[in-house]
Amino acid sequence: MPVNEQETLGRIRDAARRLAERDELEKPSAPASSAAEFGLPEADGLPELSAGVVLVGGGAKGAYQVGALQCLAEAGLRPAGLLGTSIGALNAAVVASHGSLWDGVRNLVEIWREAGAAARPLGRASTDRLAEAETKGLSPTQARSVLTALGSPVLRPGFLRDLVVRHVTSPTIPTWVSAFPSGDPDLVPQLQIWIDDLVGAGLGRQAEWFALHELPLPEVRDAVLASSALPLLLDSQRIMGRHYIDGGLGARPQIGLGDNTPIDSLVTRTGSRLVIVIHLRPGQLWDRHRISGAQILEIRPSGPLAPSGLGGQLAGMLDFSPERFEALRKLGYLDAQARVATWRGVLGAHQAARESAQALLEAISRLSE
């Protein structure tokens, strides 16, 4: 065969191999289904495909993500990359610490149940107190006093750090978390830092991204703690000489909303053509048409995860009680199962493209023999 033809075949072979391998995934061991646990019918599995997974922020509402991830793990999905903000960063970091989505989800369930055992439910009196604080327009210092009094031990810095140290290790899956640049409490009064952070977020200051899989383990944990540091409740974290706080404060004008839904960042950083976003609000809006080069699949709550009003929303973010965790986990599982049933056509097309690339590779190999 002439040299030029050999070179051409070689280039085609390499291109086909890259196409075939881009979505390649190791098939995880089949987990036992949780459908029976929730009293739900069994769902069929998904085609063997990898996908980027985005986990947004929302405090205790992140229990919903646990159920949704559990359903996706049982369906056979493997993350090509994870990207999380606030509680989504913590969930993502735990999942990424394991070799498979299913193993990570099992650990997540254990962690949330451990947190629930230390938590106390927010009853009607607590919700009324939050509503009263909303009406009075408390200062940041007064608001922190109210939130600390109502919050569970889960929201104490020592509890969260201990949890992260015990359950977050160096990621086995490419993982990014966002954190918002904040002031140094050793140099600036805390009240001034809170005000500056809120004003900066309102003016469009952006969160910064940390690639956990590129950081040493101590900084991995600091980045997760920073992204999870709810304003007024948890302290900022120092990373590479700078202080950071809850990544949900960051703004990304190119998608028209806060970095709580950092879909464009996942596409840019992983090159994943398939992205699954697990929202924590039924009506969260963003301009999906600005996200090019990827198929976006969404899981949204079929109903509100917290009562209306600022008091109800705060209660929804702070209630880590076992009863609420199980209720939100079940809802996440149920909603994900319903979405999976509608995705098979889309995912089947992706699988067909991968199989076609593999067939092309094999045909080229035979021609070059």
Secondary structure, 3 states (H helix, E strand, C coil): CCHHHHHHHHHHHHHHHHHHHHCCCCCCCCCCCCCCCCCCCCCCCCCCCEEEEEECCCHHHHHHHHHHHHHHHHCCCEEEEEEEECHHHHHHHHHHCCCCHHHHHHHHHHHHHHHHHHCCCCCHHHHHHHHHHHHHCCCHHHHHHHHHHHCCHHHCHHHHHHHHHHHCCCCCCCEEEEEEEECCCCCCCHHHHHHHHHHHHHCCCCCEEEEHHHCCHHHHHHHHHHHCCCCCCCCCEEECCEEEEEHHHCEEHHHCEECCCCHHHHHHHHCCCEEEEECCCCCCCCCHHHCCCCEEEEECCCCCCCCCHHHHHHHHHHCCCHHHHHHHHHHHHHHHHHHHHHHHHHHHHHHHHHHHHHHHHHHHHHHHC
